[in-house]
Every structure is written in C-alpha cells, then in structure tokens.
Amino acid sequence: MRAVAIINAKASTVLEMGPAVVHDIAQGFRTRGYDLEVELLPSENIEPALKSAAARPDLDAVIVGGGDGSLNVAASLLSGTGKALGVLPLGTVNLLARDLQIPFDVIHAVDALSNATVETIDLAEVNGVTFHSIAGLGFLAQMARERQRARKEVPFARWLAFALALWRALSRADRIALLIETDTGKITRRCSAVLVTNNIYRESEWTRRRMSDGLLEVHMVSGWTWWPLARAGLDVMMGRWRQSGRVESILGRELVITTRKTRVPVSVDGEIVTLSPPLHFRVRPNALKVLRPIPANATAQSAPYGSTSEVWRNSA
C-alpha cells in the first residue's frame, strides 16, 4: 500500500515539539520498512495538499497529522475516493484518534499505523458540511470560536489555551430556542448547548463503541448560565452524563434543527462554520475508509468494529 503523510505545522503537538517531529515520523516509518512522502505544511496549504493527494491514482492511503479540524478536511476530500485515511493525533482533543484507538505518542502512533486494518466508518453532515465526530451549537460553537482565538494567543501551551477558551465561553453562555424534528416527532427546547454526534458515544470514556451504526444522537443542555453547563461538563468528566438527567439525548437517522436566527455558528469537528437554518443533519453510512491499528494479540479477522477490507502491512 502506497501512502503520503501530510502534517499540519500549526498542530499543537508540532508547535510544542518543533519541526523535528516530522523527522521522527519519517524515520519511524522508514525503520518499519515504509518509504513515505512526509510533508510539513502551514494550515492554509493543508486543504490544497489533501485535494492533490485525493486525486493521485498511485496512492492507497493518506496519513494526516493534525487535530480533528484537519481530519475533517481530509475525511471530506477522501470520502468516495477509495483511499484510506490514517490518523496521526497531533491536536488537542483528537476524538477520531480515540475512537480508532491510535496512541497519542507520535512514535507509538506510527508503529500502530504500520500494522493496521482498512475499515469503513460512517460520516455525517449538516447542510452538506461533513463531520466525522461531532457538531455543536450554542455554548459548543462559542467554545470552538474561543479555542481558535486562544490558540493564536497561547500557541505553545495547548491545555492553557483550552482552559482560557473554556473560561471565556462559560462567561458568554447564552441560550437559543430550537425546534428539533427527528424520525419520531418534533420537540421544542431552550438550550445553552446542543451536540449532535455521528453514532453513539459511551458515557464513561467519551468514545464510540461502533462507528458504522448509521445513527445520529442529539444531546441538549438546558439553562443559560455557566452553572448548568459546568454541572453537565462535570457529569461528562465523571462518566455519568447519561444518568444525571442534566443532558437530554435523542436518537435518529436524520434530524432537522430550526431556530429564529437567520445565521447560526456551528462547531463542526471543532472548527466554526456559519450556516442558515433549518439545519439538516444526516448520516452517510460507510462513507470513509480508515486505517485502524490491529489490537495486540488480534488478527485482522477479529477487529471489533467496522468492515475490514484489507490489512496494511509492509510486505515488500
């Protein structure tokens, strides 16, 4: 299998470790028998590079080093091409990497990707904008906006930037009136935070057991001050948010969210887009191929979820 690795120079891990991390990645693959092209690029050049890679007939996989935002662009462009997405978790949250059980240590991640299955997972979209993990409104969109701002102000300390963004977002908490239509009917709510997930997240780990169930789940936090948001956040951290009653959740294969606003900021895999309601959410089943590490003492045939189509190992 032939691949190229595209690394976001503004990813938080790259900023902390420096450009030498690219050498470590390239060397890590070489020592495992792979001769990959590795490109370190500024954020504005990531999308053109991914478009170029997606169009190359000689590539079977594209490995992306960055956060969930960079992976969102990659997922959008690689969907339907037959090329697999490999994830190097170099961002702050790294939701997709968690779900694929990819180690956060760079060299361990390289080692894991060097022996991986190719599986298919669902993608989701809102008004035609693709997301691989989550989309959020209200507080969650404000949080994403503040994270972008804090990353510029504190580029070398990602958790400090995250804490700064959280404090600012909580201090600006507001609520929005929504009409939510699902497969089972309509409800109206006034919420401070709305999160739509691609498939179902587990309560205790905030990861997905399966990534190909063809389901959306919408989670809502009522109230408009920092206190209900803080309590809901604590419930998530303690792994009890489904039991606490402070987060209301609804399942569906498609849903529509309507608000009185003419333009709504939406956090899509951590990046802000502004959309016009109504917001139409839907699942795109088995839309993306991904590289998922084979667990220790397991074979490709025993991979726990997804549809395995082949194994990526160096057989040259």
N, C-alpha and C positions, 0 to 999 in steps of 0.2 A: 504494500500500500504506500502510495506517494503522498506527501503532505508538505505544507508550508506553515510556519509559525509566525503569527503577527502579534506583536507586543505593543500595548499602549504605553507610551513613555510617561503619561500622566497618571497611570495606575498607582494607587497608594503604595503598594509594595515596591514598585520600581523607584518611586521618589524616595522611599526610606533606604533601600539597598543600593541605589545608584545603577547606572547603565551596566555595571559588571554583572548584574543578574542575567542579562542576555547571553553573555559568555557562558555562564553557568548552565543555562538552559540548553544552548547549542552543544556544549561539551557533554552534558548529561545524556542527550540523545545519541551523540556520537559514540560514547562509551557503551551504549546498548546496541550499537550496530546500525543506527539510522543516520543518514546524511540529509538532514532537513535544511531548507532555507529558513533563516530566522531574521525577521525584520523588526527593528525598534522604530516606531513611528509616533509623531505627535498626534494628539487626539483628532485634529481636523483631517488627517490623512488616513485614519483607520477605515472609514467607510469606502473611499476610493480603492484602497488596497484589498478590502474584502470583496468589492464588486469584481475586481480583476481576478482574484483567486477563484471566485464562484464561477467565472466564465472559462477557466482553464480546463481543457479536456484531459490534461495529464495528471490532475490531482484527484485523489480519492478522499482526502480529509484536509480540513483547515483547523489548525490549533490556534486558539485566541487567548492571549494573556491580558487580562484586564478584569474589570468588575462586571456586575450584571448589566450595566448600560452598554458596554462594548459587546457583550454576549448577545444582547437584544438585537443589535445591528447585525451581528453575524447570523443569528437564527433567522432573521427576516430574509437575508440575502441567500442563505444556503438552503432554505426550505424549498423542496421540489427539485433541487439540482442533483440529488443522489449523493452528494458529498457529505461526509460526516463532520460534525463539529466536535473538536477536542477542547476541553476547558482547562486552562491554567489559572487558578484562582488568585489573582493579584489585586483584587479590590478590597473593600472594607467588609461587606456583608456576605457576598458570594453564595447566594441562595441556590443557584443552579449547581454549583460545585458540591454543596452539601448534599443535595438530592442524589447526585451521581456518585457520592462517596469518594470524592477526589481529595487527597490530603492537601492541607494548606501550605505545608512546607514545599518550596519550589522543586527541590531535587526529588523529594518523595512523590510529588505530582508527576514529574517527568517519568519516574520509574513506573508509576501506576498506569500512565497513558501508553507506555511502551508494551503493555500486555493487557489489551482491552477488548471487549466485545463491541460490535456495532449494533446499536439498538435504535428503535424508533420511539419517539415520545410525542405527546400532544403539544401543540401550541394553542394559544388563544389570541383573540383580537378584540379591540374596541374601535368601532367606526373605521375598520380597516387597518388600524395600527396594531402590529403584532406584539405580544409579550409572552415570555417563556415561563414566568413565575407569577408575578402579582401586578395589579393595577389598583391605585388608590385615589380617593377623593377626600376633600376636606383637610383635616389635620395631616393626613399622609402625603397629600400633594404639597402642603406647606412645608412639611419636614424635608421632602425631596428638594424643594427650592432652596431651603436654608442650608442643606448639605452642599449643594453646588456652590453657594456663596462661601460657606466655611472652608471648603476645600481650597479655594483661592487664597483665603486669608491665612490658613494654617496648613500649607501643603505637605509638610513633613511629619505631621502628627495626626494620623487618621482618627484615632479614638478621641483626641481632644477636639478635633473638628466635628466629630459626630456629637459629642456632648454639647458643644456650643450650638450646633444646629438644633438639637433637641430642646434646649432651654429657650431658644428664640421661637421655635414652632409652638411650644406649650404656651408661651406668653401671648401668642397671637391666635390662640384657638378660637374658633367660631363654629356655628352650626349651619347646616343647609337643609332645606325642606326638599324631600325627594318622593317621587312616585316610582316604585320598583315593580316591574312586571316580570314574572317568571313563568315556567311551564304550568304552575299550579294556580296562578291568580295574581292579583295586584295588592300591594300594601303601600301605605304612606308612612313616612318616618321623618323625624327631625333629628339629624345625626351630626356629630362632630367629626366622625371618621367613618369611612366606608372602604373596605378592602375586598377586592374581587380576586380570587385565586384560581389558577389553572390547575384543576384537580384538587384533591383534599389534603390539607396539611394535618399532621399528627399534633396532638395537643402538647405532649411532653418535649418534643425535640424540634418542633417547627420545621419538619421536613416532610416530604411526601413519600408514602409507602409505595404508591404506584403513580406513574406519570403518563398512563395511557387509558384512563377510565372514561374519557370523553365528558367530564363534568366540570362545571364551574361551581364555586361556593362564594357567596357574598356574606361578609361579616360587617356588622354595624355597631357602633358605639354611640349611645345617646348622650345628651348633655352638651354644654358648650363652654365649660370652664376647664381649666387644667386638671381639676380633681378627678372626674370620671375617666379622663384619658390616662392619667397617672395610675389609677387603680387597674384599668384594663391592661396597661403596659406591665404592671407588676404581675397580674394574673398570667400574662404570656410568659414572663420570665420564670414564674414558678410552675409552669406547665399545668395550669388549672383553668384556662380561659373558657373552655367548653362547659365546665361545671359551675363556674361562678355566677352565671346569669347576667353578667355585665356586658357580654358580647352576644348579640343575636346573629344566628347564622342560618342561611337558606341555600339549598342545593338547586341546581338547574343546568340544563344543557345550553340554554340561551337565556339572556335576560336583557331588559331594557330599563335604563335609569333616566328619568326625566326630572329636570329642575327648572325653576323660573329663569335662571340665568341664561343669557344668550351665548356666553363663552365660559367654559369650565376648565381650570387647570387639572390635569390628571397625571399622576405619577405612574409611569409605565416602566417597570423594572428599575425603578429608582431615578429615572430621567423624566423631566417635565415636558408634556405636550399640552397644547390648548385645543380643546375640541368643542364642537357645537352640539348641544343636546337636541334630540334624545341620544343617549349613549347606548349603542347596540353592542352587547358582548356575546361572543360565541366561541366555541371550541373548534379547532381544526385537528381532527383526530390523526395521529401518527404522521404528523406533518414534517418532522425533522429527524434526521439520523444523528446520533451522538456516539462518542466513544465513552464507554463506561468500564472502569477497571474491573478485572476479574478478581473477586474476593480470594483471600488466601485459602488454599486447600479446596478450591472450587474449580469447576470446568465451565466452559462456555455454555454447556447444555444446562447448567444448574443456576444460571443467572436469575436473580429473584424477580425481576420485572422487566417489562419491555419485550420486544420481539427481536431476538438475536438473529442477525443475518450472516455474520461472519466474525472471525477473530482477527484482530490486528496484532500480529507478532512479526518480528523480523525473521523471515525465512530465507533471506538471500544467502 
